[in-house]
Amino acid sequence: MENQNKKPRKLILELGQMITDRLGRKITTEDPEYWGLECIVTDEMAEVALKMKVRKPKTLEEIAKLTGKDKKHLEELLAEMAYVGLIEYNWENPRREKQYILPMFVPGSAEFTNMRQSQLEEHPQLGRFFERMTFEPLEKVTPMVPPGGAGIGMHVIPVEKAIRSENKTASVEHISHWLKKYKGKYAASPCSCRMSRKTYDEGCGDDVEDWCIGVGDMADYLVETQRGHYITYNEVMQILKKAEDNGFVHQITNIDGHDKIFAICNCNVNVCYALRTSQLFNTPNMSRSAYVARVEKEDCVACGRCVEYCPAGAVKLGQKLCTKEGEITYPKQELPDAVKWGPEKWDENYRDNNRINCYDTGTAPCKTACPAHIAVQGYLKMAAQGRYKDALALIKKENPFPAVCGHVCNRRCEDACTRGSIDEAIAIDEVKKFIARQDLDSENRYIPPIVQPSMRGTFPQKIAIIGGGPAGLSCAFYLAEKGYKPVVFEKNRKAGGMLVYGIPSYKLEKDVVEAEIDVLREMGVEIKCGVEVGKDVTLDELRKEGYQAFYIAIGCQGGRRAGIPGEDAPGVMTAVDFLRAVADNEDYKVYGKTVVIGGGNVAIDVARTNVRCGAESIAMYCLEDEDHMPASQEEVSEAKEEGIDLNCGWGPKEILSENGRVTGVVFKKCVSVFDEEGKFNPVYDENNTITVPCENVFVSIGQSIEWGNLLEGSKVKLGPGNRAIADSLTYQSGQGDIFVGGDVYTGPKFAIDAIAAGKEGAVSIHRFVQPHTSMTIGRNRRQFIELDKENIVVEEYDNSSRQIPGYSASVDERKHSFRDVKQTFTEEQVKAETARCLGCGASVVDENKCIGCGICTTKCEFDAIHLFREHPECSRMYKSEDKMKVILPYMIKREVKIKMNKNKKDKK
C-alpha cells in the first residue's frame, strides 16, 4: 500500500497492534492491520477504540467514563465507528442495555468494512485488507488446530436434509436449531467475501446481495448500519434453498463458544475466505463439520453431479469394475496431524484443483468420450427404472437437444463403450432418442428450472447470440438457465442452423428441432429470425442498445470448391447449397445422372437426398478406401441400400461441360491420402484417369465460414480456415465482449461438439458480464480420463444382444420419402438394452478432504451418497479467547506423533 509518503499515525498503529491476533508481530505501516484501518478510522475513533479493548462489551456510560467524552458526542462517534465497520454492538446483558464491542478482525471488523459497496468504491484497499487478515494470521497456526476449529473463524454446518435420521446428532449441527434460537431476528446482508474478491477482479459471478444471514442482535446491527435488511423465517429458508441449489456451503460463526453464533453464511468456495482456511492450507480441521460423505458404490452411476459441486474437491470419478490386480485403491489427501507442515504442503491453486473431475486411473468411457460429457451411465439407469423425465432432466444438464442428438449424433460414447470390448456397445443413442421423445409432446416437456446465484431475480444484462445453430442455441439455453434473457439473432427464416438447413428431414424431422427450440422460448430466450448481424444491424448498433456481450456461432455456412477446371459450370453445386435448397423446398427436383464428390456423412446426405429428388442415378467418388472413409459405416450401408454407387480411391481432375451444361467429371487415381506425418496430403497418379458422364455434380469436400460484414471494425482475428482466434478455455476473442464457439472456432464438426462449446460459452459470458469476475478461477476444465478397458474384470453381465430399432417402411418406400421412418425403441427394448450396461464408473470420496457440507447429497439423483457422523468432536465450539487452551494440548500430541513417525523412518 502507498503509505511511504505519509507520516505514520501512531494511534492507528497501536490499534492495529491491539486487534491483531498475530502473536509476536510488531505492526508497521506496511501491514494490513495498519493500512486497512488508516483509510477509514480517524484518530478520535482510534483513541476511543483503544480504551474499549478487543471483544470486551462496554455501555455508553462505561466508554464515556474511560474516555472522558461528552455522551452525546460519544454516541454519535460510536454510531460512525459502527457505520464504517470498526465496532459492532448488541444488548447481551441482564438489563438489555446497548453495549459496544471492538471485534477482532475476522470474523469482525475486516468483514464489516467490506459489506457496503459505496465504502469499497471509495476505499478499494479494504478488499485486500479483509483478504490478508484471513490469511496472514493463519499461516502458522492452521496445522495445529484441532477438530472443531478451536474458536477460529467459521464452521461448516451440513445441509439439514443430508443428516440422516439414524445419526445421533447434536442440536448445534442443525440449521433449524439456530433459526429457532434466534426466532424472529434475521437480517440478510451482502457477502463480504464476494465483495472483497471483486475489488481485485477475483469475483465468482454471483450477485453479492443477501447471502449472509445475521441472527439475533447482529440482525439489528446490520439493519441499523445500513448493511442489511430484516427478513422473515420463510425468506431465510428461500436463501438457504437457493444456496443449496447453487452448491454453496452453509457456515456459522465459531468464535463465541457453545450454542452462540451471530451469522449463517452461504459460501462459494471460489471466493470464500473461511473455506480457504481449510482448502489452501490443506487443513480440513479448520472448517469441517462432524460429518463425512461416503458413496454406496452399488447405487452410484458416475453421473458426476457430486463431483461438479463438491467445494473441497473431495469427490472424484473413478471406476466400479475391478482390475485384473483387484480393486483400485484410491489415494487420500495427506493430513497435518502427524507430519511437519508448511508452505510446501499448501495448495494455493485449490480453486482449480478442486475442479479436477476424475482420478488418473479413469472412469466410465462413455462420459469421457462424449464432447459434452453427458452422464450416460446415469440416464441409462434412470431409463431402466422407468424414470424417463428424470433421465431427460439429467441429459439436459449437458445437452439441451437430446432428441436432435438421438437422430444425428456420431455416437462417440458408443465407440468408447466398455461393453463393446465384450460383444456390442450399448445402443446409447437409441435409448436417448426414446427418452427425448417426451420433449416432443408439449404436455410432457421438461423445462429446466432457473438456478441463478442471485436472490434478486433474473440478471438484467443483455446478451446477443449471433447464429441460431446448435452452438448458439446451447449457449442461449445455459444462459437462460443461469437467469439471463439472451436474444438469438438468426439470418435464416428458421432457427436451428445446419440442424434445419444441412441435415435432411429423413434423418432429422424439422418438427423435432422446433420442439426442442420451443423449450428455449419457454425459458425466456428471444429468437429473432431473418436478421443478419453485420448487414441488417451491426455489433456497434447492438452495443448502443445495451448489449454487453456477444456469442458468435454462425457456423460454416458455405461450401468449399475443389479448385479444378469447370467447377463454375451450371449444374455444379456445393453440398451446403444443395441441402439448403432442399430444406427450403422438399419438392426440389434433380434430373439426369448425378455425381457426388466426397466421402463424408454430408456427401452421403447429398447422395441420398438426390435419390429422393428424382435423380436418374447417383455415384459417389472419394479419395479414401471404404474402410477409411470419413462417413460412418451405418451411413455407407444405408446409401448402398438405396442404390447409390460408391467408388473409392478417386479424386476430381476436371468437370466437363458443353453448351453451358455439365456433361461429366474426369477423375484421377488417388495413390495415398495422408503423408508420413499423418497430414492430409493426397498423391495422385495423373495418368490413371476415368471420365464419368453426368448432368449434375455436387461437391462435398468441406465447408467454409462466411463472415460477411459481421466483424467489421472489431478486433477479432482470423486464423487458418478463416476461423476465429480465441482463448482455448474461455473462447474469448481479441475483442473483449465477443466470444466465439462451434464451427467458426473449430472448423466443421458435429452437433454435439457445438452443443458442448455453447455451454462453455455461457459459462464465460456469465463471468464476463458480472463485473470484476475471474474468467478462469475455479472453472471446471471438463477433463475426463477413460478407464483402462484392457485391465478390467467383468465377472457377470446380462448377455442379451444389442437391440435394433425397426423401420416403418421398406427400403424402396423410404428412399422416395423425406419422412424419418426409423422407429424409436419400444419400452421393452429400452429395458432390455439398459440392462446390458456394465456400470463402469462410480464416484469416490476422499474422506481426508471432505468437509461434511452435504451439498453432494442434494445433487445425487440415485441416493448413492450420504453423510455419516464420524467426527463428533468437530461440533465442539469454543470462545476465541480460549483457543490456546484447546490448541496447545493438540499441538503437543501432534508433535509427539511427528517425532514417533520420524523415529520409525530413521530405524528403517
N, C-alpha and C positions, 0 to 999 in steps of 0.2 A: 504494500500500500504506500501511497505517496505521503509519507509523514516526515521525510528527510528535512524539508524546508520549514517545518512547523516547530514551534517551541513546545516541547513535551508538556502535557498538562498533568501536573503532579497528582491531583485528586483522581483523575481517570486511571492513572497507573495504579494508584492504591486500591481503587475499586475493582479493577480487573484482577489484581493480585488477591483480593479478598474473596472474590466469587469463584475464581478458577479452582478446579479440583486436580490440577496438575501438581502433584506433590514435588517439592524441591525445585520448582521452576521459578526463576526471577523474571517477572513480566517486563518486557520492554515495549517501546513504541512500535516495534515490528510484529508484535504478537497480535492475534485476533482479539484477545481479551482487551487490548487497548483500542485498536482502530475500529473494532466493531461497536464499542461504546462511544468513542470520541465523536462520532458523526451525529449522534442523536442526544447525548447526555450533556446537560450544562453542568458547570462547576457546582452550582447550587444543588442540582439534583444529586450529584455525586456526594456532596457533603452530607445530605440527608441520608442517602443510601448507606454510607459508611457507618452511620450511627445505628442503622437498623440491624446490621449483621445478616448473614445468609440463613434463610428459612427459619427466622425467629419472628413469629407474628407479633405485631405491635399495633395498638389502637392509636387513633389520632392524638388522644390525650398523652399517651406514653411517648410518642415521637416528638410532640411539642415540648415535653419536659427535657428530652435528650438533646434537642436542637436549639431550644430557646426561641423558636419562631412563633409568630402570631398564628393562632389556629386557623383563622380564615384564610390567610395567605398560604399556610402549610397545606390545608385541604386542597386548595387549587393546584398547588405544586404537585402534590401526590396524585391528583387526577391526571395531570400532564405526564407524570412519570409512568402511570399506568397506561396512558394512551400510547406512548411511544413503545411501551413493552418492557420497560425496565423492572417494574414491580407488578405484582398481582394483589388480589385481596379476597377475603372470604369472611364468613360470620361464624366460624367454628369455635365458639366458646359458650359457656353456660348462659351468658346474657344475650347471646346472638348480637353482639356488638361488632360493627365492622372493624376488621383488623387488616393491616397491610403487611405484605411479605416480600422481601427481596429474594427471589428464587435463584436456584443455580442456573447455569447457562442452558443445560439440556437435561431433561425436559424443563423448559423455563424460558428465561428472557430471550435467548437467542432465537427460539421459536416464535415468541410473541412479536419480535421485531420484524418477522417475515410474513405476518398474516394480514398486512394491509398493502394493497397494490400501490397506492399513492406514495407510501413511505419507501417502498422498494424502488420506485421510479426515481425518487429524489436521492436515495442513498443505495445504489445497487450493490455496494460492497457488503451490505448486510447479508446478501445471499451467501457469499463466501464465508462471512463470519459464522453463520449457522453451520455451514459445511465443515469448517475447520474445528469448531467446538464439538462436533460429533466424531471427530477423527483423532485429533492430537492427544486428548486426554486418555484415549483408549488404547493407544499403540502398544503399551507395555503390559497393561493390566488384563487384556482380554483372555489370554490363555489360563489365567489364574481364577477366572470367575466360575463359581460352582453352578450346578443346575439351578434354575430359578432366577438367575441374573443378579442376585445379591443386592437388589435395590438400585440397579443401574439401568436407566433408560426405560425401554418399553418391553412388553412381554406379549408373545403371540397367544391369542385366545382362539380356540377352534371354532369353525362353523358349527353352530349348535346341533344341527340335524346330523352332523357327522359323528357325534358321540353316541355310540350305540347304547341301548338301554341296559345291556348286561354288564357294561363297565361300571365299576364303583367310582363314581365321580365326586369331585369336591365342588362345592357351590361356586367358588371363585372361578371355576373353569367354564362357567356358563354365562353367555352374554345376558341371558334373561335375569340372572341374579343381580347383575349390576344395574340393569334397567329398573328392576323392582326397587332396589336400594335407593335409587335417586329418582323415584317416581315423580313425574310432573316437572322435572328440572332438566331439560335438554336444550342445547343450542347447537346449531350447525355452523361451522366456520370453514374458511379456506384451509387447504392443506399447506402447511408451511414448507414441507419438503418439496412438494411440487412447485411452489412459488420460488423457493430458493434456487432450485436447479435451473429454472428458466432464466435467472439473471446471468448465467454463464452458458446458455444455449445447450443445456443437457436435459431439457424438459422431455416428457414422455408422451405428449399429445393429449393428455387428459385435461378436461376443464378442471380448474383448481378448486372451484367452489363446493362447499358443503360436504366434503368427505370426512372431516373431523367433527366429532360429536363431543361437546363439553357437557359434563354432568354435574349436578349439584350447584354449588356456589360458582364453579367455573363457568357455568352457563350464563349466570348474571354478569360475570366479568366480561365475557366475550361480547355480550349484547351491549353493555354499558360503555365499553371502549370501542364500539363500532367495528368489531371483528367478526361478529356473527349475528344470528337471529334465532329466536326461540322456535322450537319445532315440537310437534306432538309425538306421542308414542308411535302412532301409525307412520308418521313421517320418518322416524328413526328406523322403523322396520323396512321402509322403502329404500332408505340409503343402504342399509345392510344387505338387502336383497340385490340391489343394483351393483354393489361392490362384489358380491359373490358371483354374479353373472359375468362381471368383467375379470374375475380372477384375482381380486385384491384381497390382501391379508388383513384380518381383524387383529388389532393390537390394543392393549390397555397400558396406561401409565403404571410404572412399577417402582416408585420411589417413596411411597408413603406408608409402607408396611401392610400388615394383613387387613384385608377387607376394606381398603380405601383406594380409590382411583379418582382422577379428575377428567379423564378423557378416554374415548374409544376412537381409534383411528382406523381408516381403511386404506391400506398401503399398497402402492405399486412398487414392486421390487426395483424397477428401473430408476426410481428417484428416491426411495425411502432411505433416510439415514439410519433409522432404527434397525431395519432389516440388514443394512450394510454392515452393522457391527458383527453379525454372525457370518455373513457371506464373504466379505472382503478378508476378514481375519481368520476365516475358516474355523470359527469357534461357535458351534451351534448352541452351546450353553447360554450364550448371551441373549438369545431370544426364544428358544424353542418352548413349546407347550409341554404338557405332561404326556402327550400322545405321539405315536409314530404310526406311519401308514404301512400297510402290508398288502400285497397283491395275492389274491387267491387265483393261482395260475390257471387252474382248470376252467375258470369262468372268463378269463381275460382273452380279448381278441386283438390286442395290439392296435387298437384304433388310434392311439396316440394322444387322445384328448388330455389325459392326466399329465403326459409329458409336456404338452404345449403350455399348460397352465401352471405347472409346479414352479413356485417362485424360487425355490432353492436349488433347482436342477437335480433334485434327489431321485426323480423318476426318469428312466430312460427305457427305450425299447430294446428288448433282447429277443431270444428265441425260446419257444416252448419245447421243441424237439431236442432230444439228447444227441450228442455227437458220438462218434464211434469210441471215444475215450470216456464217455459218460456225460453226466450233466455238467453244463458250464458253471464254473464258479466266477461270479462277477466281482470286480474289485470294489473295495469300500474306501471312502474318504478317511485319511489318517486324522486322528483326533489329538488334541494337545494335552490330554490328561496324563500321559506318561512319557512324553518326549520334549526335548528342547524346542522352543517355538519362537520364530522371529519372522522378519520380512520375507525370508526365503520360503516360508510356508503359506504366505498370504496369496490371495487370488484377486489381484487388482482388476482383472478383466472378468470378474464374476458375472456381470450382467450379460455378457456374451457367452461365457462358458456355461452358464445356467440354461442356455437355449440349445445346447447340444442334444440332438434327438435320440441317438442310439449308441449302444456300445460298439466297440471296434469289431466285435465278433458278428455283428449284424442282426438283422431282423427279417420279417416277412418280405420275400422278394416282390410280391405284388405291390405293396405300398412303396417300396423302394423304386421300382421301375416306372411307376406312373408319374408323369411330369407334375401332376397336381398333388401327388402323394395322398390319394384318397384312401380312406380306411376300408379297403376291400374286404379284409377278413371280418371286419365289424358288420358291414351291411349284408354280407352273406349269412352271418349268424342271425341277424335280425330277420332276414327273409326266411330262414329256416324255422324261426319261431313264429312266423306269420305277422311280424311287426313291420308291415310294409311302409307305413307312413313314417315310422321312426327311422327306417332304413333310408328313406328318401331324405329326411332331415340330415342324417349323418353324411350322406353323399354331398349334400349342398353346403356342408361346411367347407368343402374344397372345390366343388364343381356345380355351378348354378344351372347347368344344362345336361342333366343325366339322360334325358330322353334323346336329345340330339346325339350325344356320345354313344348311346346304346345302338344307334344306327350307323355311325360313321367313324368311331374311334379305331385307331390302328392297333389297339389291344396289346400294348407293351406289358401290361400286367399279366396277360395270359402267356406271352412269350417267356416271362420270367417265372411263372408259377411252378412251385416245387412239385406239385402233382404231375406236371409234365415230364419230370425225370423218371416217373414210375410208369405211367401209361399215357394219359392225355390230360392236358391242362384243364382246369375248371373253366366252364363257359361263363366267365365272369361278366362279359359284356351283355350276354343274353339275359342273365339274372338282373343286371342293372336296368336293361330295357323293360323288363317286366315291372320292376319297382317303379320306374319312372312313368309308366302308363297312368298313374294316379294324377300326375300333373296335367294330363291332357283333359281331365274331367274337372271342370271348374268347381264342382262340389267337393272334390277330394283334394284339391290343390293345396300344396304346402307353401305357406308364405312365412319365411323366416322372421322371427321377432327381431326388432331393432335392439341391439346391445351396444350402447354407447357409453363412453367414460365421462358422462356428464349428468348432473341432476337438474339441468335447466332446459330440457327439451332438445330438439334436433339442432344440429350445428348450422349456423347461418351462412357459412362460407359458400360462395358459388363456384362450382367446378364444371368445366366443359369437357366432355368426351368427344373427340373428333374421330368418327368412324364407328358404325354400329355393327361391327362384326363380333366374333367370339371374344376377342381380347377387350375391346371397348365395352361390350355389354357385361363381361365378367367384372371389369373394373367398376362399372356403374353399380352392379349388384352388391359388391362388397362395401362400396362407399355408402350405399343406401342402408345396408345392414348396420353400418357404423353410426348412422344418424345424419347423413347428408341427403340432399336432394339434387343429385347431379343431373345435368342436361346432356343428352346424347344428340350430336349433330350428324346426320347421315345423308349423303348426297343422293342416294337412290330412293325409289318410291317406297321401299320397304326396308326395315332394319333386318340385320342378320348377316350381312356381308356375303362371304363365299358360301355360308350355310344355305343361303337362298339363291344366290346367283352363280354359284360354282359347283354345287352338288345336285345332281339330277334328282327329280322327285321320286323316281322308282327306288332310290336308296334312302332318301330323306324327304318325306312329305312336308310341304310348306306349313301345313297347319300344326305340325309338331314343333317347328321352330317358333311359330307365332304364339303357341300356347305357353311356351317357356318364357318368351319375351313378355307376355302378359303379366307374369309374376313380378317382373321388374316394375311394370307400371303400377301394380298394386302396392309395391313397396315405396312408391313416390318418385320413381325415375321418370323424367320427362324425355320423350324421344321425338326429335324434330326431323322428319324425313323431307327429302327434296331440298336440303340446304347444304351447299358445298362451301365449306370454310376455305377462304382464300379467293373465292370468286363472289359468292353472294354476301359474305361478311368476312372481315379479316380478324386475325387474332387481336390486333390493337383495338379494333372496334369492340370486341368482346371484353377486353380488359376495361375499356371505358364503361361498359355495362356492369362492371363489378366482378367479373370472373377472376379468381385468384390463382387458379391452376388449370393446366390443360393436359389431358392424356391423349396423345396422338396414336391411333391404331387403325390406320386406313388400309392396312393390308397390302398385298401385292395384287393390284387390280389389272395390270397389263400383262399381255402375253409377250414372250420372247421370240424373236425371229431367229432363223438358222444362219443368216448371213450368206446365203447361196444365191446364185443367179436365178431369176424367175419367180422369186417368192412374193413379188408385188403384183403378180397377175391376178385378175378376177378369178374367184374360185379357191383362193388360198385364204385361210383364216387361222388365227391363233385359237388354242383351246379355250382360253378365257373368254374371248369374244363370242365364240360359238355357244358355249354353255350359258352365257348371259342372255344371248338372243333366245335360246330355247326356254330359259326360265321365264322370260317375259311373255313368251308365246309358245305353248306346247303344240300348237298346230304347225309349227315351223316345218317346212319340207326340204328334204335333200334328194336330188335326182342324180342318177348315174352312179358310177363307181367311186368309192371313197378310199383314200389312203390316209392313215393316221401315222404321223411321225412322232415317236416317243414310246417309252415303255413303263411309265409310272401309272399310278392309280388314276390320275387325271386323264391320261391318254386312253385308258380303258373306259373311263366315263364318257369320253368323246366318242369312242367306237360304239359303245352300247347305245348311246343316245342317237347315233346315226342309224342304228337298226330301227329305232322307234320313229325316226323321222323319214323312213322310207328309202334309204339308200339301196341301190341295186346289190352292191357287195361292199364289204369293208375288210381292208387288210391293214394290219399294224406292222410297222418296221421299227426296230430298236437296235441300239448298239450292243447291248448285253446278250448273253445267252439266257435261256429261260430260267435257269437256277439262280441267276444273279440280277434278274430284272428288278427294278425298284418296286413294281407293283406286287401286291400280296398274292399268295397262291390262290386264295379264295377268289379274288378279283379275276385272276387269269382263268380259273376254271369256269367262272360264270360267263366270261367273254367267249370262251370256246363253246360252251353250251349253246350260246346264241348264234353260232355260226361265223364268228369272227376269225379271220385267218391271221395267225401270228407268225411273224418272220423275224428271227433273231440274228444279230451279227451284221447288220447293215446300217450305214449312215447316209444321209441325203447329200448328193453332189450337185444336183441341178433340178429345177422344176421347169418342165417343158410347157409351152403354150402355143396356140395357133389361133389366129383371128380373135385375139383378146380373151381366149379361154384356156384353162388348163387342159393339157392333153396327157400328161404323165409326169413321173418322177424318176430321175436317174439316181440309183443308189450305188455306193461303193462298199466293198467288203471291209468290215472293221476287224483288224487283227488283234488289237488289245484296247481296253477301255481306260485302264489306270497304269501309271508308271510304277517304277520300283518302290517309290516312296508312298504309294497308295493314293496319289493325287489324280484327279480326273484329267487325263491327257491322251485322248484316243489316237490310235495309229491305224492308218488305212492302207489297203492295197489298191492304189489308184487305178490299176489295170484290170481289176476284177470288178466289173460293174454289171448292173441289170437295169432294165427300163421297165417300169410298171405303168401301164396305161390307166388313166383315171380322169374323172371330171372334177373331183373335189380333193383338196389337200388340207388337212388340219394339223397344224404344228403344235405339238405339246412337249416342248423341251425346257420348260421353265416359265417363270413369271417375273414381272418387273414391277417396280414401285413407281407410281405416277403421282408426283408431289404437286404438280400444277403450281399455283402461286401461294400455296399454304404456308411455306416457310419464309416468304418474302420479308426481309427486314429483321429476321430473327438471327440468333447466334447458334442455332442448331447446325452442327457439322455433319456431313455425309461421308461415309466410307465406302469400302468395296461393295459392289452391287447396289449402289445408291442407298444403302441402308443408313439409318440414323445412328450416330455415335452417341453412346450414353454410358453412364456408370453401370457396371455389371451387377451390382447389388441393388441399387435404388432405381435404376432406369431413368435417372435424371439427366437431361441433355445439357448442352452447353448454355442453353437459355434456362435460367433457374426455375421458372414456373412451368416449363414444358417437360413432360415425361413421355416416354415412348414405350411401346410394347407390341408383342405379336410379330407378324411378318416384317414390319418396317424396321425392326431391330435385328431379328434373327435371319431374315430371309424366309422363303416358303417352308412352313412346317405344317403340323396337323392342328386340328381344332383344340385338342386337349393341351397342347403346348401354349396356344394363345390364351386359353382359359386360365392356365397357371400363371402366365405373365400378367393377366389382368388383375388377379388377386394381389400380386406383388406391387403392381402399380397403385392399387387402392391403399395399401399399407404406406407407401411412400408419400402419396398425395395427402393423406390424413396427417402425417407427421409434418409435411411441408406447410400446410395452411394453418396449423396450430403454431402460434408464434413461439420462437426460441426452443423448438423441439429438435432433438438429435435425429438425424435421418438413419442412423445405423445402430446406436447403442441399444443392446438388448433385443435386437431384431433376430427373429428365427431365420437362420440361414437355409432351412429346409434341406439339410443334407442328411441322407439316409444311406445305410450300408446294407447290402444284401448278405444274408447268411450264406455259409458255405454249403451248397446243396450236395457237394461230393462227400461231405463229412457229417451226415445225419443218419439217425437210426429211426426207421418207421416200422414199428412192430405190428401194428394192425390198422386197418383202414377199410372204409366202405369200398368194395371192389367193383361197384357198378360202373358201366361205361358212360362216357360223356353224352349228355342229352343233345339232340339236334333239333332245331326249330323246323317246322314244316312250312310249306308254301300253299297259298290259297289258289294258285293257278299253275297250269303246266308251263314248261319252258316255252312252248310255242305260243301260249296265250300271253305270258308275261312279257315276251320280247316285243310285243306290239302295244304295250301299255306303259304309261308313265306312273301308274299306281304302284305303291310298295306292296308286294304280295308276300313278302317274307313275314311269317307269323311270329307272334310273341310266344314265349314259353307258356304252357299251362301251369296252373298252381302245382299240379302233381310233378311236372318236370322241374319246377323250381325246388321243391322239397328234395327230389332225387339228386339234383345237381349240387345243391348246397351241402348235402350230406357227404359229398366227395372231398370237401375242403379238409386239408390236413391240419389246419390251425397252427401254422408255423410259429407265429410271433406271440410275445407276451411282454407286458411291462414289468420292469424290475425296479424295486425301491432300494436305494442305498440308505439304510437306516441311520447311518452316521451323518448324513446330510439333511435328513428330513427334519423339519421344524414343527411338524404336527399342526399345520394350519387347517387341514381338512378340505382345502379347495379341490384337490384331486377327486375326492368322493362326490363332489357336486357335478363333476363333468363326466363321470363314468355312467354309461347307459346300460351296463351289464352287472352292476352290483359286485364288481370284482375287486374293489379296493376299499379298505376300511381303516379306521383309526383304532389303535389299541393303546390303553393307558399303561405304558411301560416305564414312564418316568414321573411317578407321582411327586418326587422331590422338586420337580420344576414348578410346581404350583405354590411353593413357599414364597411369600412376599415379605420383603424386608424394607425398613426405612433406609433412605440413602445414608443417613448418619451412622447406621450400624453396619455398613458394607464391609468394613475391615474386620469386624468380628466374625464375619462369615468367610471372607476371602482368605484370611491368614491360616485358619485350620486346613482349608482345602489346598492352599498353596504348599503347606508343609507336607501333606500327604502326597501331593504331586511330585515334589522334589525327591521324596523317598522313592517313589516309583521310577523316576528318571534315573536315579543312582543305581537302583536294582537292575534296571534294563541295561545300563552301561556296564555293570559288573558282569552280567550274563554275556554280553558281547565280547568283553575283554577275555573272558575264560575260553570262549570259542576261538 
